[in-house]
Amino acid sequence: MRRDDAVLDRVEDRLRDASEGFHRAGDPASKTALAASGIDDDELGVWMRWDGIDFAADDARLYPLAEIPTATATAVADGVVLEGDRVIGERGRDLLVLPADPWAEGAAVVRVEEAGDRSPEASSVAHLVLGWLGEFAVLYDDQGEFFDDLFGEDGELTPTAERRVCRRRLDLDPDAPNARLRLAELLREAGEFVAARAELQQVIKRAPEFAWAHFALGRTAIALGQPDRALAAFKAAAACPSADGRAWFLAWAALVADGDTRAALAREVLALRPDFAAQQAEAVATLLERERFDAAREQLELGLAVLPGHLELLRLRGELPTA
């Protein structure tokens, strides 16, 4: 039996049971196309059964093999993905790629956002497709319509609905780092800090170089009243090879540090982003306009941790009590 054959059998069962018109699955790819794909044999099982699958009016797509070279070349030329990536599908506006080094990325399938931010998405292509089917079972009824009470007044999924989606995904792919990170963030936002920490520790065990998981662990440590652990987590995030937000992570490290350590971290932040404090001031002003006072206070403190004498931040601090 090939790796993931049992997972693909579960995919097949779910595709068979899905409402009519909810998905479009291609015929098996030809032996010639499979041989020419350049994709590792362990990941070809999906295409051996279905040469491309579209879900929920193209909300999620696994590309046919013939589309992958063009999609990859375009994304590489646009600077969205890295040399060595293979773009195999999309979810919303994000791309799904097979990275050159899945061990370093923390997953066999990586999600790449429009800005190029990367995060480990699924443990295999088969688990990616099975995970999608699990999520859609939470979101859509037998007629392919959204279940009631999924969305809040802002048009986004409610935290309760998001938890259900994440847990269903993890039931089907326990090694999916992105879903577990989002679940941890939802737990932290709900005040369930110990549970959030436990989920994040699992993420980091599976994807030790996932910078945003270390960052989330730092925020959870702050909530637990553990500044030393928070400092270590933020430094770990900044040290990750793919940490595009290095200045941001170091600023958070400065926020929980003190004395000479804070001053040294602040210097590193300003060396990377000289306009950091000015950008924080803009963010604070925007948040005040939207009456998001807690978020404004947090961003204000972050900016002042890096540049304590910034005049605009100090002025905005004076507005917070009256707000």
Summary of the structure (lengths in Angstrom):
residues: 323
radius of gyration: 22.0
end to end distance: 64.0
largest distance: 69.7
contacts: 1025
relative contact order: 0.06
helix: 58%
strand: 10%
